[in-house]
Amino acid sequence: MRSLEQLAASYREEAGERVAELEATLLELEQAPDDAELVSRAFRALHTIKGSGAMFGFDEVAAFTHELETVFEHVRGGRLAVTRELIGLALAGKDLVRGMLDGEGGADGRERDRLVAAYRALAPDAEAGAPTPAGGEQADAGCGAAGDAAAALGPRTWRIAFEPNPDLFENGTNPLGLLDELSTLGPCVVVARTDGIPRLEDLAPERCHLAWEVTLTTDRGEDAIRDVFAFVEDRCTLRVQALPSAEAAPAAPSPALAAGAGEIARSTGGPARPPEAASSVRVAAAKLDHLVDLVGELVTAQSRLARLAAQAEDAELGAVSEGLERLTADLRDTALDLRMVPIGTAFGRLRRVARDLAADLGKEIDLVTEGAETELDKTVIERLADPLVHVIRNACDHGIETPEARRAAGKPPRGTISLSARQAGGSVVVEVRDDGAGIDPAAVRARAEARGLLQPGARLAEADLLNLVFQPGFSTARTVTSVSGRGVGMDVVKRSVEALRGTVALESAPGAGTALRIELPLTLAIIEGLLVEVGGGSYVLPLAAVEECVGLTAAEVEAARGAHLAPVRGELVPYLRLREVFEVRGARPDHEQIAIVRTEAGRCGLAVDQVAGQLQAVIKSMGQMFRSVKGLSGATILGDGSVAPILDVAALLKEHAARAA
């Protein structure tokens, strides 16, 4: 059996997920207050947090959540309308529960008392009090719209089959408490199924070997029955079936279910039904990180083996090396997939930020998201969260105007911030765009000149002028507020994104809005790469960015008359010679090769001496002295022990274009 500390930690983790789900649901509900499914989803999240909290000794969490759950019972029953005030109180309650789970409960008892009083004012006829110690719902559970409709039709009889997974006890769940709670809905008969109990010498006391069948007569609906099992729904098989009146036998009232009270019927036929396998396993993030590190070392070792096998010219050793290479590639892909999570997990927090800031600033703002299913490495998402918060805050404060100002400018009073994500080759592009006032170039220039960043009257391209907002301490705000004005934010965004080997681009049009574009690598661990050679040195290109490789002859170079253009299937493609970029000495070969890559700006080529082949590159960070070198995203160790830089193709081409302009 797991220790109480482990069970409490497991509850905190699962409850944290429910809290995040609750916040996202509440924000959606504010936009669609008549959506019954959203109301039910919020109720189920609260019910789970409360029920599990009472089971694991989080009595303060359970008692407080019970008050908010009661409010949503009234919403489900149509007795209380969803308003902005209700959503605000529910979000404040969510924050308080989050604090309790983090060990901050009791830090502000006045806030808890204020919210409880507000909840009881919304639902004055609700019975106050905490849930039962077993984590069961009192007799008010599930009195939603479905429950009211069932009550109007009179009592019905239901057959409930409850089959816990064998590992049910591991999180501290007592199934008898659930059956006891079920009996509060109406008279019932409980029958224990014992056909899954093994022989005594094979009995594992920490496993659940029983199942139950219950015949329940109640005037509540199916939702009320399923709500009883809400916090174990992923650890059991549950079937609820309404019996026709001809089959429904009157159920005698069941006493308290002490020691599995109810009739025990032992089955004599057939083997025990095998339990359903768990659909997922919860794994600590540190273990995943360690797994990826080990896979990275395995990839490097396999690369050395492949090199030795090629040098030995041993067919049997070569076959073993090829087989190991396939297995390593599969293991690498699986390990990386385990760390990939949808970027939408970070979007919920941003919606809350936009909502609260809009209220504080007296503005009307909608945050529209797109591409939430786009997957990124979990480490990237975690480290991207704070920069995105800065960007959203700036969009709310500096970008979106007040309703009065928007009306005067001929815009709708409600502003829109669009947050989108999409995959582009081996990268993910995250864009935050608003339809606000945009950035005033004159204000940026004036501020830059005042701080000595720009000489008065100096000519500067518009893009370079806008990039001055990324300078530390730069702010165009005239006054310091709780939101902005101290010059902290955009420089942090740029540094954080660049630390993730990403890039930031800013576009703005006065009166039309601002767009900030962040491009990030899919993963920070291992990539498929194309190994190229230039002047005896090796470089790695991310394979996801490479479309094809073509030859470049001396005759084609001469025909271009000095222009870096290569004919590719009847099309002239511009290319960049890496020899020139890295100032490699020596004569270039008569026959070069070009790796054709595609960027947001279109197709372009990278001319190299030779394409050596494909490899799996374990990304290593480079030293401090290389931080300022544009176009490098890291390095990898080759099979012979040498180090090859990994090129950031987009940054390399962008830097070249800036120099050529």
TAVEN-V993783 format. One record per run of one state. SS is the DSSP state (@ for helix, = for strand, . for the rest). FROM is the first residue (numbers start at 1). LEN is the number of residues. Records with the same first field share a line. If there is no record, write none. Layout:
# TAVEN-V993783
SS->FROM-LEN + FROM-LEN
This chain:
# TAVEN-V993783
.->1-3 + 32-4 + 56-3 + 77-7 + 102-7 + 123-22 + 154-2 + 165-3 + 172-3 + 184-4 + 194-6 + 203-8 + 219-3 + 229-1 + 243-20 + 266-19 + 313-2 + 343-1 + 362-3 + 371-4 + 400-3 + 409-6 + 425-2 + 435-6 + 451-11 + 471-19 + 500-3 + 510-3 + 522-4 + 535-2 + 560-5 + 569-2 + 582-9 + 600-2 + 609-1 + 619-1 + 621-3 + 627-5 + 638-5 + 648-1 + 661-1
@->4-28 + 36-20 + 59-18 + 84-18 + 109-14 + 145-9 + 168-4 + 175-9 + 200-3 + 222-7 + 230-6 + 285-28 + 315-25 + 344-18 + 378-22 + 403-6 + 441-10 + 462-9 + 490-10 + 543-3 + 554-6 + 578-4 + 624-3 + 649-12
=->156-9 + 188-6 + 211-8 + 236-7 + 263-3 + 340-3 + 365-6 + 375-3 + 415-10 + 427-8 + 503-7 + 513-9 + 526-9 + 537-6 + 546-8 + 565-4 + 571-7 + 591-9 + 602-7 + 610-9 + 620-1 + 632-6 + 643-5
